[in-house]
């Protein structure tokens, strides 16, 4: 697995995200999305993921404090329903289904700032 971490904003530490691609499951790709609050205050977070437009499903396993909304054309928003406390990390297991391909996102942004996807 190849992963990268990207800051949500310059300096001072705020929210960062790491997206790791895996290959677990018969109906799609399992991935791990980790969101970390590196600031000294509680932060709301939202991750926007854009895949090839043939991606038709994205589910989050084992977390009831997260909402997933599809925008169509391979675009999804994963959002925490509670703020992330200072120093806390949220790790989500994503189940991704696709038509032809799209195992890793074309774009990933945490709180509106682009992050790198490895």
Biopython code that builds the backbone (N, CA, C, O; Angstrom):
import numpy as np
from Bio.PDB.StructureBuilder import StructureBuilder

atoms = [
    (1, "UNK", "N", (0.827, -1.184, 0.000)),
    (1, "UNK", "CA", (0.000, 0.000, 0.000)),
    (1, "UNK", "C", (0.864, 1.238, 0.000)),
    (1, "UNK", "O", (1.907, 1.291, 0.653)),
    (2, "UNK", "N", (0.424, 2.216, -0.728)),
    (2, "UNK", "CA", (1.126, 3.479, -0.795)),
    (2, "UNK", "C", (0.202, 4.547, -0.240)),
    (2, "UNK", "O", (-0.976, 4.580, -0.596)),
    (3, "UNK", "N", (0.695, 5.410, 0.610)),
    (3, "UNK", "CA", (-0.154, 6.428, 1.228)),
    (3, "UNK", "C", (0.581, 7.743, 1.296)),
    (3, "UNK", "O", (1.809, 7.797, 1.225)),
    (4, "UNK", "N", (-0.190, 8.800, 1.435)),
    (4, "UNK", "CA", (0.400, 10.112, 1.630)),
    (4, "UNK", "C", (-0.438, 10.878, 2.626)),
    (4, "UNK", "O", (-1.624, 10.597, 2.803)),
    (5, "UNK", "N", (0.173, 11.833, 3.268)),
    (5, "UNK", "CA", (-0.520, 12.681, 4.222)),
    (5, "UNK", "C", (-0.437, 14.098, 3.719)),
    (5, "UNK", "O", (0.597, 14.524, 3.204)),
    (6, "UNK", "N", (-1.525, 14.832, 3.867)),
    (6, "UNK", "CA", (-1.538, 16.213, 3.398)),
    (6, "UNK", "C", (-2.174, 17.101, 4.445)),
    (6, "UNK", "O", (-3.189, 16.725, 5.030)),
    (7, "UNK", "N", (-1.609, 18.262, 4.696)),
    (7, "UNK", "CA", (-2.210, 19.173, 5.657)),
    (7, "UNK", "C", (-3.458, 19.826, 5.084)),
    (7, "UNK", "O", (-3.561, 20.025, 3.874)),
    (8, "UNK", "N", (-4.400, 20.156, 5.947)),
    (8, "UNK", "CA", (-5.621, 20.811, 5.500)),
    (8, "UNK", "C", (-5.413, 22.303, 5.310)),
    (8, "UNK", "O", (-6.140, 22.938, 4.546)),
    (9, "UNK", "N", (-4.436, 22.865, 5.992)),
    (9, "UNK", "CA", (-4.158, 24.296, 5.873)),
    (9, "UNK", "C", (-2.712, 24.531, 6.276)),
    (9, "UNK", "O", (-2.134, 23.719, 6.998)),
    (10, "UNK", "N", (-2.125, 25.615, 5.829)),
    (10, "UNK", "CA", (-0.735, 25.879, 6.154)),
    (10, "UNK", "C", (-0.527, 26.203, 7.627)),
    (10, "UNK", "O", (-1.400, 26.772, 8.282)),
    (11, "UNK", "N", (0.636, 25.835, 8.130)),
    (11, "UNK", "CA", (1.120, 26.184, 9.470)),
    (11, "UNK", "C", (0.106, 25.974, 10.584)),
    (11, "UNK", "O", (-1.098, 25.907, 10.335)),
    (12, "UNK", "N", (0.592, 25.872, 11.792)),
    (12, "UNK", "CA", (-0.256, 25.815, 12.965)),
    (12, "UNK", "C", (-0.924, 24.482, 13.213)),
    (12, "UNK", "O", (-1.521, 24.298, 14.274)),
    (13, "UNK", "N", (-0.852, 23.556, 12.298)),
    (13, "UNK", "CA", (-1.482, 22.259, 12.461)),
    (13, "UNK", "C", (-2.990, 22.360, 12.544)),
    (13, "UNK", "O", (-3.520, 23.042, 13.422)),
    (14, "UNK", "N", (-3.675, 21.705, 11.659)),
    (14, "UNK", "CA", (-5.132, 21.685, 11.696)),
    (14, "UNK", "C", (-5.604, 20.259, 11.469)),
    (14, "UNK", "O", (-5.488, 19.419, 12.361)),
    (15, "UNK", "N", (-6.130, 19.978, 10.294)),
    (15, "UNK", "CA", (-6.630, 18.641, 9.993)),
    (15, "UNK", "C", (-5.839, 18.081, 8.821)),
    (15, "UNK", "O", (-5.606, 18.777, 7.833)),
    (16, "UNK", "N", (-5.427, 16.823, 8.932)),
    (16, "UNK", "CA", (-4.748, 16.164, 7.821)),
    (16, "UNK", "C", (-5.476, 14.866, 7.519)),
    (16, "UNK", "O", (-6.204, 14.335, 8.358)),
    (17, "UNK", "N", (-5.270, 14.364, 6.313)),
    (17, "UNK", "CA", (-5.912, 13.117, 5.905)),
    (17, "UNK", "C", (-4.921, 12.227, 5.191)),
    (17, "UNK", "O", (-4.019, 12.704, 4.502)),
    (18, "UNK", "N", (-5.099, 10.923, 5.361)),
    (18, "UNK", "CA", (-4.279, 9.935, 4.658)),
    (18, "UNK", "C", (-5.224, 8.920, 4.033)),
    (18, "UNK", "O", (-6.088, 8.364, 4.711)),
    (19, "UNK", "N", (-5.056, 8.685, 2.745)),
    (19, "UNK", "CA", (-5.885, 7.733, 2.000)),
    (19, "UNK", "C", (-4.995, 6.594, 1.548)),
    (19, "UNK", "O", (-4.034, 6.811, 0.810)),
    (20, "UNK", "N", (-5.306, 5.375, 1.984)),
    (20, "UNK", "CA", (-4.541, 4.192, 1.597)),
    (20, "UNK", "C", (-5.440, 3.259, 0.801)),
    (20, "UNK", "O", (-6.553, 2.948, 1.225)),
    (21, "UNK", "N", (-4.962, 2.816, -0.344)),
    (21, "UNK", "CA", (-5.722, 1.926, -1.204)),
    (21, "UNK", "C", (-5.367, 0.483, -0.883)),
    (21, "UNK", "O", (-4.196, 0.152, -0.697)),
    (22, "UNK", "N", (-6.381, -0.376, -0.818)),
    (22, "UNK", "CA", (-6.173, -1.799, -0.590)),
    (22, "UNK", "C", (-6.874, -2.611, -1.663)),
    (22, "UNK", "O", (-7.382, -2.054, -2.635)),
    (23, "UNK", "N", (-6.904, -3.914, -1.493)),
    (23, "UNK", "CA", (-7.538, -4.791, -2.485)),
    (23, "UNK", "C", (-8.333, -5.890, -1.807)),
    (23, "UNK", "O", (-8.225, -7.056, -2.186)),
    (24, "UNK", "N", (-9.124, -5.537, -0.813)),
    (24, "UNK", "CA", (-9.863, -6.521, -0.040)),
    (24, "UNK", "C", (-11.337, -6.509, -0.427)),
    (24, "UNK", "O", (-11.974, -5.455, -0.405)),
    (25, "UNK", "N", (-11.875, -7.646, -0.776)),
    (25, "UNK", "CA", (-13.311, -7.733, -1.007)),
    (25, "UNK", "C", (-13.672, -8.073, -2.434)),
    (25, "UNK", "O", (-12.978, -7.687, -3.374)),
    (26, "UNK", "N", (-14.769, -8.803, -2.587)),
    (26, "UNK", "CA", (-15.197, -9.264, -3.908)),
    (26, "UNK", "C", (-15.957, -8.204, -4.674)),
    (26, "UNK", "O", (-15.994, -8.247, -5.903)),
    (27, "UNK", "N", (-16.571, -7.242, -3.977)),
    (27, "UNK", "CA", (-17.415, -6.272, -4.675)),
    (27, "UNK", "C", (-16.800, -4.887, -4.741)),
    (27, "UNK", "O", (-17.508, -3.912, -4.996)),
    (28, "UNK", "N", (-15.528, -4.782, -4.522)),
    (28, "UNK", "CA", (-14.911, -3.476, -4.597)),
    (28, "UNK", "C", (-13.587, -3.453, -3.871)),
    (28, "UNK", "O", (-13.079, -4.484, -3.431)),
    (29, "UNK", "N", (-13.053, -2.292, -3.758)),
    (29, "UNK", "CA", (-11.747, -2.077, -3.168)),
    (29, "UNK", "C", (-11.929, -1.576, -1.750)),
    (29, "UNK", "O", (-12.724, -0.667, -1.513)),
    (30, "UNK", "N", (-11.209, -2.149, -0.808)),
    (30, "UNK", "CA", (-11.231, -1.623, 0.553)),
    (30, "UNK", "C", (-10.109, -0.598, 0.676)),
    (30, "UNK", "O", (-8.990, -0.836, 0.221)),
    (31, "UNK", "N", (-10.406, 0.510, 1.276)),
    (31, "UNK", "CA", (-9.413, 1.560, 1.484)),
    (31, "UNK", "C", (-9.534, 2.037, 2.920)),
    (31, "UNK", "O", (-10.557, 1.831, 3.572)),
    (32, "UNK", "N", (-8.478, 2.676, 3.405)),
    (32, "UNK", "CA", (-8.493, 3.248, 4.749)),
    (32, "UNK", "C", (-8.286, 4.751, 4.615)),
    (32, "UNK", "O", (-7.345, 5.206, 3.964)),
    (33, "UNK", "N", (-9.174, 5.509, 5.236)),
    (33, "UNK", "CA", (-9.089, 6.956, 5.263)),
    (33, "UNK", "C", (-8.901, 7.378, 6.717)),
    (33, "UNK", "O", (-9.762, 7.122, 7.557)),
    (34, "UNK", "N", (-7.775, 8.023, 7.011)),
    (34, "UNK", "CA", (-7.489, 8.492, 8.367)),
    (34, "UNK", "C", (-7.507, 10.009, 8.379)),
    (34, "UNK", "O", (-6.870, 10.654, 7.547)),
    (35, "UNK", "N", (-8.245, 10.579, 9.333)),
    (35, "UNK", "CA", (-8.338, 12.020, 9.488)),
    (35, "UNK", "C", (-7.798, 12.351, 10.874)),
    (35, "UNK", "O", (-8.238, 11.758, 11.860)),
    (36, "UNK", "N", (-6.863, 13.279, 10.970)),
    (36, "UNK", "CA", (-6.244, 13.632, 12.249)),
    (36, "UNK", "C", (-6.395, 15.124, 12.519)),
    (36, "UNK", "O", (-6.152, 15.951, 11.640)),
    (37, "UNK", "N", (-6.795, 15.459, 13.735)),
    (37, "UNK", "CA", (-6.865, 16.854, 14.153)),
    (37, "UNK", "C", (-5.571, 17.191, 14.876)),
    (37, "UNK", "O", (-5.340, 16.751, 16.003)),
    (38, "UNK", "N", (-4.741, 17.967, 14.223)),
    (38, "UNK", "CA", (-3.435, 18.332, 14.762)),
    (38, "UNK", "C", (-3.445, 19.719, 15.392)),
    (38, "UNK", "O", (-2.392, 20.279, 15.696)),
    (39, "UNK", "N", (-4.640, 20.267, 15.586)),
    (39, "UNK", "CA", (-4.748, 21.607, 16.169)),
    (39, "UNK", "C", (-5.008, 21.513, 17.670)),
    (39, "UNK", "O", (-5.076, 20.423, 18.238)),
    (40, "UNK", "N", (-5.150, 22.659, 18.289)),
    (40, "UNK", "CA", (-5.420, 22.719, 19.723)),
    (40, "UNK", "C", (-6.892, 22.994, 20.015)),
    (40, "UNK", "O", (-7.254, 23.310, 21.148)),
    (41, "UNK", "N", (-7.742, 22.874, 18.990)),
    (41, "UNK", "CA", (-9.176, 23.079, 19.185)),
    (41, "UNK", "C", (-9.968, 22.039, 18.399)),
    (41, "UNK", "O", (-9.443, 21.432, 17.466)),
    (42, "UNK", "N", (-11.215, 21.834, 18.769)),
    (42, "UNK", "CA", (-12.073, 20.898, 18.046)),
    (42, "UNK", "C", (-12.306, 21.410, 16.630)),
    (42, "UNK", "O", (-12.468, 22.609, 16.406)),
    (43, "UNK", "N", (-12.320, 20.479, 15.680)),
    (43, "UNK", "CA", (-12.468, 20.855, 14.272)),
    (43, "UNK", "C", (-13.523, 19.980, 13.607)),
    (43, "UNK", "O", (-13.569, 18.771, 13.834)),
    (44, "UNK", "N", (-14.368, 20.595, 12.789)),
    (44, "UNK", "CA", (-15.246, 19.843, 11.903)),
    (44, "UNK", "C", (-14.405, 19.404, 10.721)),
    (44, "UNK", "O", (-13.412, 20.052, 10.390)),
    (45, "UNK", "N", (-14.795, 18.300, 10.076)),
    (45, "UNK", "CA", (-14.021, 17.841, 8.927)),
    (45, "UNK", "C", (-14.941, 17.289, 7.855)),
    (45, "UNK", "O", (-16.035, 16.790, 8.116)),
    (46, "UNK", "N", (-14.436, 17.404, 6.628)),
    (46, "UNK", "CA", (-15.140, 16.903, 5.451)),
    (46, "UNK", "C", (-14.098, 16.535, 4.405)),
    (46, "UNK", "O", (-13.204, 17.324, 4.101)),
    (47, "UNK", "N", (-14.218, 15.333, 3.859)),
    (47, "UNK", "CA", (-13.306, 14.887, 2.814)),
    (47, "UNK", "C", (-14.107, 14.721, 1.530)),
    (47, "UNK", "O", (-15.123, 14.027, 1.504)),
    (48, "UNK", "N", (-13.638, 15.365, 0.468)),
    (48, "UNK", "CA", (-14.253, 15.226, -0.846)),
    (48, "UNK", "C", (-13.375, 14.310, -1.682)),
    (48, "UNK", "O", (-12.171, 14.532, -1.815)),
    (49, "UNK", "N", (-13.992, 13.282, -2.239)),
    (49, "UNK", "CA", (-13.280, 12.322, -3.076)),
    (49, "UNK", "C", (-13.899, 12.318, -4.460)),
    (49, "UNK", "O", (-15.120, 12.255, -4.606)),
    (50, "UNK", "N", (-13.053, 12.383, -5.471)),
    (50, "UNK", "CA", (-13.514, 12.319, -6.852)),
    (50, "UNK", "C", (-12.831, 11.145, -7.524)),
    (50, "UNK", "O", (-11.604, 11.058, -7.556)),
    (51, "UNK", "N", (-13.641, 10.240, -8.063)),
    (51, "UNK", "CA", (-13.160, 9.058, -8.763)),
    (51, "UNK", "C", (-13.568, 9.146, -10.230)),
    (51, "UNK", "O", (-14.284, 10.065, -10.626)),
    (52, "UNK", "N", (-13.107, 8.183, -11.036)),
    (52, "UNK", "CA", (-13.627, 8.078, -12.400)),
    (52, "UNK", "C", (-15.149, 8.033, -12.309)),
    (52, "UNK", "O", (-15.695, 7.542, -11.321)),
    (53, "UNK", "N", (-15.832, 8.534, -13.320)),
    (53, "UNK", "CA", (-17.287, 8.611, -13.236)),
    (53, "UNK", "C", (-17.990, 7.263, -13.277)),
    (53, "UNK", "O", (-19.216, 7.212, -13.175)),
    (54, "UNK", "N", (-17.243, 6.163, -13.425)),
    (54, "UNK", "CA", (-17.889, 4.858, -13.381)),
    (54, "UNK", "C", (-18.015, 4.314, -11.957)),
    (54, "UNK", "O", (-18.552, 3.222, -11.770)),
    (55, "UNK", "N", (-17.541, 5.034, -10.966)),
    (55, "UNK", "CA", (-17.689, 4.619, -9.579)),
    (55, "UNK", "C", (-19.134, 4.824, -9.163)),
    (55, "UNK", "O", (-19.682, 5.914, -9.326)),
    (56, "UNK", "N", (-19.750, 3.790, -8.630)),
    (56, "UNK", "CA", (-21.168, 3.879, -8.296)),
    (56, "UNK", "C", (-21.473, 3.735, -6.821)),
    (56, "UNK", "O", (-22.613, 3.967, -6.420)),
    (57, "UNK", "N", (-20.507, 3.361, -5.989)),
    (57, "UNK", "CA", (-20.816, 3.175, -4.571)),
    (57, "UNK", "C", (-19.597, 3.422, -3.698)),
    (57, "UNK", "O", (-18.476, 3.062, -4.056)),
    (58, "UNK", "N", (-19.832, 4.037, -2.555)),
    (58, "UNK", "CA", (-18.808, 4.216, -1.534)),
    (58, "UNK", "C", (-19.515, 4.084, -0.193)),
    (58, "UNK", "O", (-20.457, 4.822, 0.095)),
    (59, "UNK", "N", (-19.057, 3.141, 0.627)),
    (59, "UNK", "CA", (-19.649, 2.907, 1.944)),
    (59, "UNK", "C", (-18.563, 2.986, 3.002)),
    (59, "UNK", "O", (-17.408, 2.650, 2.744)),
    (60, "UNK", "N", (-18.939, 3.433, 4.196)),
    (60, "UNK", "CA", (-18.029, 3.474, 5.337)),
    (60, "UNK", "C", (-18.452, 2.377, 6.293)),
    (60, "UNK", "O", (-19.614, 2.315, 6.694)),
    (61, "UNK", "N", (-17.519, 1.507, 6.663)),
    (61, "UNK", "CA", (-17.800, 0.420, 7.600)),
    (61, "UNK", "C", (-17.520, 0.867, 9.023)),
    (61, "UNK", "O", (-16.599, 1.645, 9.271)),
    (62, "UNK", "N", (-18.307, 0.379, 9.943)),
    (62, "UNK", "CA", (-18.036, 0.482, 11.385)),
    (62, "UNK", "C", (-17.937, 1.893, 11.931)),
    (62, "UNK", "O", (-17.124, 2.133, 12.823)),
    (63, "UNK", "N", (-18.714, 2.821, 11.447)),
    (63, "UNK", "CA", (-18.685, 4.146, 12.054)),
    (63, "UNK", "C", (-20.023, 4.856, 11.844)),
    (63, "UNK", "O", (-20.385, 5.207, 10.721)),
    (64, "UNK", "N", (-20.736, 5.056, 12.926)),
    (64, "UNK", "CA", (-22.045, 5.700, 12.828)),
    (64, "UNK", "C", (-21.958, 7.227, 12.918)),
    (64, "UNK", "O", (-22.974, 7.907, 12.769)),
    (65, "UNK", "N", (-20.766, 7.774, 13.158)),
    (65, "UNK", "CA", (-20.622, 9.224, 13.273)),
    (65, "UNK", "C", (-20.073, 9.853, 11.996)),
    (65, "UNK", "O", (-19.380, 10.870, 12.029)),
    (66, "UNK", "N", (-20.398, 9.224, 10.879)),
    (66, "UNK", "CA", (-19.920, 9.683, 9.578)),
    (66, "UNK", "C", (-21.076, 9.631, 8.589)),
    (66, "UNK", "O", (-21.856, 8.678, 8.583)),
    (67, "UNK", "N", (-21.182, 10.649, 7.764)),
    (67, "UNK", "CA", (-22.169, 10.608, 6.683)),
    (67, "UNK", "C", (-21.433, 10.550, 5.353)),
    (67, "UNK", "O", (-20.355, 11.124, 5.202)),
    (68, "UNK", "N", (-22.026, 9.854, 4.395)),
    (68, "UNK", "CA", (-21.485, 9.761, 3.037)),
    (68, "UNK", "C", (-22.579, 10.228, 2.096)),
    (68, "UNK", "O", (-23.719, 9.768, 2.162)),
    (69, "UNK", "N", (-22.213, 11.146, 1.222)),
    (69, "UNK", "CA", (-23.169, 11.669, 0.254)),
    (69, "UNK", "C", (-22.556, 11.588, -1.128)),
    (69, "UNK", "O", (-21.444, 12.065, -1.353)),
    (70, "UNK", "N", (-23.279, 10.988, -2.047)),
    (70, "UNK", "CA", (-22.852, 10.945, -3.437)),
    (70, "UNK", "C", (-23.371, 12.157, -4.180)),
    (70, "UNK", "O", (-24.525, 12.553, -4.016)),
    (71, "UNK", "N", (-22.512, 12.741, -4.997)),
    (71, "UNK", "CA", (-22.910, 13.889, -5.819)),
    (71, "UNK", "C", (-23.169, 13.482, -7.263)),
    (71, "UNK", "O", (-23.663, 14.281, -8.059)),
    (72, "UNK", "N", (-22.835, 12.237, -7.600)),
    (72, "UNK", "CA", (-22.923, 11.778, -8.978)),
    (72, "UNK", "C", (-21.598, 11.959, -9.681)),
    (72, "UNK", "O", (-20.723, 12.669, -9.186)),
    (73, "UNK", "N", (-21.438, 11.327, -10.823)),
    (73, "UNK", "CA", (-20.222, 11.426, -11.632)),
    (73, "UNK", "C", (-18.959, 11.054, -10.850)),
    (73, "UNK", "O", (-17.896, 11.629, -11.086)),
    (74, "UNK", "N", (-19.068, 10.090, -9.916)),
    (74, "UNK", "CA", (-17.909, 9.625, -9.162)),
    (74, "UNK", "C", (-17.472, 10.524, -8.025)),
    (74, "UNK", "O", (-16.378, 10.342, -7.490)),
    (75, "UNK", "N", (-18.308, 11.506, -7.633)),
    (75, "UNK", "CA", (-17.951, 12.424, -6.550)),
    (75, "UNK", "C", (-18.707, 12.061, -5.273)),
    (75, "UNK", "O", (-19.915, 11.821, -5.285)),
    (76, "UNK", "N", (-17.942, 12.029, -4.152)),
    (76, "UNK", "CA", (-18.506, 11.694, -2.847)),
    (76, "UNK", "C", (-17.966, 12.641, -1.789)),
    (76, "UNK", "O", (-16.844, 13.137, -1.893)),
    (77, "UNK", "N", (-18.789, 12.889, -0.759)),
    (77, "UNK", "CA", (-18.372, 13.682, 0.399)),
    (77, "UNK", "C", (-18.525, 12.801, 1.630)),
    (77, "UNK", "O", (-19.607, 12.282, 1.903)),
    (78, "UNK", "N", (-17.436, 12.639, 2.367)),
    (78, "UNK", "CA", (-17.427, 11.906, 3.632)),
    (78, "UNK", "C", (-17.244, 12.951, 4.714)),
    (78, "UNK", "O", (-16.256, 13.685, 4.714)),
    (79, "UNK", "N", (-18.201, 13.021, 5.644)),
    (79, "UNK", "CA", (-18.187, 14.097, 6.637)),
    (79, "UNK", "C", (-18.424, 13.532, 8.028)),
    (79, "UNK", "O", (-19.254, 12.643, 8.221)),
    (80, "UNK", "N", (-17.686, 14.060, 8.990)),
    (80, "UNK", "CA", (-17.910, 13.693, 10.383)),
    (80, "UNK", "C", (-19.143, 14.399, 10.905)),
    (80, "UNK", "O", (-19.332, 15.589, 10.654)),
    (81, "UNK", "N", (-19.993, 13.669, 11.638)),
    (81, "UNK", "CA", (-21.184, 14.292, 12.210)),
    (81, "UNK", "C", (-20.881, 14.911, 13.567)),
    (81, "UNK", "O", (-21.733, 15.581, 14.151)),
    (82, "UNK", "N", (-19.670, 14.690, 14.070)),
    (82, "UNK", "CA", (-19.188, 15.322, 15.297)),
    (82, "UNK", "C", (-17.811, 15.909, 15.029)),
    (82, "UNK", "O", (-17.059, 15.408, 14.193)),
    (83, "UNK", "N", (-17.494, 16.972, 15.745)),
    (83, "UNK", "CA", (-16.167, 17.569, 15.620)),
    (83, "UNK", "C", (-15.108, 16.603, 16.131)),
    (83, "UNK", "O", (-15.366, 15.776, 17.006)),
    (84, "UNK", "N", (-13.927, 16.724, 15.572)),
    (84, "UNK", "CA", (-12.782, 15.927, 16.003)),
    (84, "UNK", "C", (-12.046, 16.738, 17.064)),
    (84, "UNK", "O", (-11.624, 17.867, 16.812)),
    (85, "UNK", "N", (-11.897, 16.158, 18.248)),
    (85, "UNK", "CA", (-11.235, 16.871, 19.354)),
    (85, "UNK", "C", (-9.744, 17.022, 19.086)),
    (85, "UNK", "O", (-9.190, 16.274, 18.281)),
    (86, "UNK", "N", (-9.088, 17.964, 19.739)),
    (86, "UNK", "CA", (-7.648, 18.176, 19.550)),
    (86, "UNK", "C", (-6.865, 16.879, 19.782)),
    (86, "UNK", "O", (-7.052, 16.201, 20.792)),
    (87, "UNK", "N", (-5.995, 16.551, 18.841)),
    (87, "UNK", "CA", (-5.161, 15.361, 18.944)),
    (87, "UNK", "C", (-5.837, 14.062, 18.556)),
    (87, "UNK", "O", (-5.172, 13.028, 18.496)),
    (88, "UNK", "N", (-7.143, 14.075, 18.290)),
    (88, "UNK", "CA", (-7.865, 12.847, 17.928)),
    (88, "UNK", "C", (-7.661, 12.484, 16.468)),
    (88, "UNK", "O", (-7.402, 13.337, 15.619)),
    (89, "UNK", "N", (-7.788, 11.193, 16.205)),
    (89, "UNK", "CA", (-7.722, 10.661, 14.846)),
    (89, "UNK", "C", (-8.939, 9.783, 14.607)),
    (89, "UNK", "O", (-9.339, 9.013, 15.479)),
    (90, "UNK", "N", (-9.515, 9.901, 13.441)),
    (90, "UNK", "CA", (-10.626, 9.039, 13.038)),
    (90, "UNK", "C", (-10.131, 8.197, 11.873)),
    (90, "UNK", "O", (-9.636, 8.738, 10.884)),
    (91, "UNK", "N", (-10.260, 6.877, 11.978)),
    (91, "UNK", "CA", (-9.849, 5.977, 10.911)),
    (91, "UNK", "C", (-11.083, 5.260, 10.375)),
    (91, "UNK", "O", (-11.815, 4.610, 11.121)),
    (92, "UNK", "N", (-11.298, 5.391, 9.073)),
    (92, "UNK", "CA", (-12.476, 4.819, 8.422)),
    (92, "UNK", "C", (-12.067, 3.785, 7.396)),
    (92, "UNK", "O", (-11.092, 3.977, 6.670)),
    (93, "UNK", "N", (-12.800, 2.697, 7.333)),
    (93, "UNK", "CA", (-12.602, 1.680, 6.306)),
    (93, "UNK", "C", (-13.662, 1.926, 5.235)),
    (93, "UNK", "O", (-14.862, 1.885, 5.507)),
    (94, "UNK", "N", (-13.201, 2.179, 4.024)),
    (94, "UNK", "CA", (-14.105, 2.474, 2.911)),
    (94, "UNK", "C", (-14.257, 1.261, 2.015)),
    (94, "UNK", "O", (-13.280, 0.583, 1.697)),
    (95, "UNK", "N", (-15.482, 0.994, 1.612)),
    (95, "UNK", "CA", (-15.780, -0.050, 0.622)),
    (95, "UNK", "C", (-16.154, 0.680, -0.654)),
    (95, "UNK", "O", (-17.113, 1.452, -0.691)),
    (96, "UNK", "N", (-15.379, 0.423, -1.701)),
    (96, "UNK", "CA", (-15.551, 1.133, -2.952)),
    (96, "UNK", "C", (-15.967, 0.147, -4.034)),
    (96, "UNK", "O", (-15.305, -0.870, -4.238)),
    (97, "UNK", "N", (-17.053, 0.441, -4.723)),
    (97, "UNK", "CA", (-17.493, -0.379, -5.843)),
    (97, "UNK", "C", (-17.368, 0.416, -7.120)),
    (97, "UNK", "O", (-17.570, 1.630, -7.117)),
    (98, "UNK", "N", (-17.045, -0.236, -8.189)),
    (98, "UNK", "CA", (-16.855, 0.472, -9.456)),
    (98, "UNK", "C", (-17.328, -0.379, -10.625)),
    (98, "UNK", "O", (-17.480, -1.595, -10.511)),
    (99, "UNK", "N", (-17.560, 0.295, -11.757)),
    (99, "UNK", "CA", (-17.976, -0.402, -12.961)),
    (99, "UNK", "C", (-16.791, -0.970, -13.705)),
    (99, "UNK", "O", (-16.708, -2.187, -13.874)),
    (100, "UNK", "N", (-15.884, -0.149, -14.151)),
    (100, "UNK", "CA", (-14.716, -0.576, -14.922)),
    (100, "UNK", "C", (-13.439, -0.488, -14.096)),
    (100, "UNK", "O", (-12.684, -1.457, -14.012)),
    (101, "UNK", "N", (-13.199, 0.651, -13.497)),
    (101, "UNK", "CA", (-11.992, 0.879, -12.720)),
    (101, "UNK", "C", (-12.315, 1.897, -11.640)),
    (101, "UNK", "O", (-13.479, 2.022, -11.260)),
    (102, "UNK", "N", (-11.356, 2.612, -11.142)),
    (102, "UNK", "CA", (-11.528, 3.677, -10.148)),
    (102, "UNK", "C", (-11.174, 3.196, -8.757)),
    (102, "UNK", "O", (-11.915, 3.449, -7.807)),
    (103, "UNK", "N", (-10.062, 2.511, -8.625)),
    (103, "UNK", "CA", (-9.673, 2.022, -7.316)),
    (103, "UNK", "C", (-9.045, 3.088, -6.431)),
    (103, "UNK", "O", (-8.981, 2.909, -5.215)),
    (104, "UNK", "N", (-8.583, 4.179, -7.000)),
    (104, "UNK", "CA", (-8.068, 5.275, -6.187)),
    (104, "UNK", "C", (-8.654, 6.577, -6.722)),
    (104, "UNK", "O", (-8.936, 6.692, -7.914)),
    (105, "UNK", "N", (-8.835, 7.556, -5.837)),
    (105, "UNK", "CA", (-9.463, 8.798, -6.286)),
    (105, "UNK", "C", (-8.573, 9.608, -7.218)),
    (105, "UNK", "O", (-7.347, 9.572, -7.116)),
    (106, "UNK", "N", (-9.198, 10.325, -8.111)),
    (106, "UNK", "CA", (-8.496, 11.277, -8.963)),
    (106, "UNK", "C", (-8.170, 12.531, -8.171)),
    (106, "UNK", "O", (-7.181, 13.210, -8.446)),
    (107, "UNK", "N", (-9.011, 12.836, -7.179)),
    (107, "UNK", "CA", (-8.827, 14.020, -6.335)),
    (107, "UNK", "C", (-9.287, 13.692, -4.926)),
    (107, "UNK", "O", (-10.273, 12.983, -4.724)),
    (108, "UNK", "N", (-8.560, 14.219, -3.964)),
    (108, "UNK", "CA", (-8.915, 14.097, -2.557)),
    (108, "UNK", "C", (-8.676, 15.454, -1.920)),
    (108, "UNK", "O", (-7.606, 16.039, -2.085)),
    (109, "UNK", "N", (-9.664, 15.959, -1.194)),
    (109, "UNK", "CA", (-9.510, 17.237, -0.499)),
    (109, "UNK", "C", (-10.089, 17.095, 0.901)),
    (109, "UNK", "O", (-11.178, 16.550, 1.081)),
    (110, "UNK", "N", (-9.358, 17.586, 1.884)),
    (110, "UNK", "CA", (-9.847, 17.607, 3.259)),
    (110, "UNK", "C", (-10.085, 19.060, 3.640)),
    (110, "UNK", "O", (-9.184, 19.896, 3.567)),
    (111, "UNK", "N", (-11.313, 19.340, 4.049)),
    (111, "UNK", "CA", (-11.748, 20.711, 4.370)),
    (111, "UNK", "C", (-11.401, 21.699, 3.257)),
    (111, "UNK", "O", (-11.003, 22.834, 3.518)),
    (112, "UNK", "N", (-11.562, 21.243, 2.011)),
    (112, "UNK", "CA", (-11.414, 22.115, 0.857)),
    (112, "UNK", "C", (-10.004, 22.261, 0.303)),
    (112, "UNK", "O", (-9.815, 22.931, -0.713)),
    (113, "UNK", "N", (-9.019, 21.659, 0.935)),
    (113, "UNK", "CA", (-7.633, 21.789, 0.477)),
    (113, "UNK", "C", (-7.176, 20.453, -0.118)),
    (113, "UNK", "O", (-7.311, 19.403, 0.509)),
    (114, "UNK", "N", (-6.633, 20.513, -1.337)),
    (114, "UNK", "CA", (-6.187, 19.281, -2.009)),
    (114, "UNK", "C", (-5.162, 18.523, -1.193)),
    (114, "UNK", "O", (-4.291, 19.115, -0.555)),
    (115, "UNK", "N", (-5.278, 17.210, -1.221)),
    (115, "UNK", "CA", (-4.256, 16.354, -0.623)),
    (115, "UNK", "C", (-3.714, 15.427, -1.696)),
    (115, "UNK", "O", (-4.354, 15.234, -2.730)),
    (116, "UNK", "N", (-2.561, 14.861, -1.466)),
    (116, "UNK", "CA", (-1.972, 13.924, -2.418)),
    (116, "UNK", "C", (-2.522, 12.524, -2.138)),
    (116, "UNK", "O", (-2.777, 12.157, -0.991)),
    (117, "UNK", "N", (-2.691, 11.778, -3.180)),
    (117, "UNK", "CA", (-3.138, 10.392, -3.060)),
    (117, "UNK", "C", (-2.037, 9.508, -3.603)),
    (117, "UNK", "O", (-1.601, 9.669, -4.742)),
    (118, "UNK", "N", (-1.594, 8.581, -2.788)),
    (118, "UNK", "CA", (-0.503, 7.701, -3.186)),
    (118, "UNK", "C", (-0.976, 6.373, -3.667)),
    (118, "UNK", "O", (-0.163, 5.525, -4.036)),
]
sb = StructureBuilder()
sb.init_structure("model")
sb.init_model(0)
sb.init_chain("A")
sb.init_seg("    ")
for serial, (resi, resn, name, xyz) in enumerate(atoms, 1):
    if name == "N":
        sb.init_residue(resn, " ", resi, " ")
    sb.init_atom(name, np.array(xyz, "f"), 0.0, 1.0, " ", f" {name:<3s}", serial, name[0])
structure = sb.get_structure()
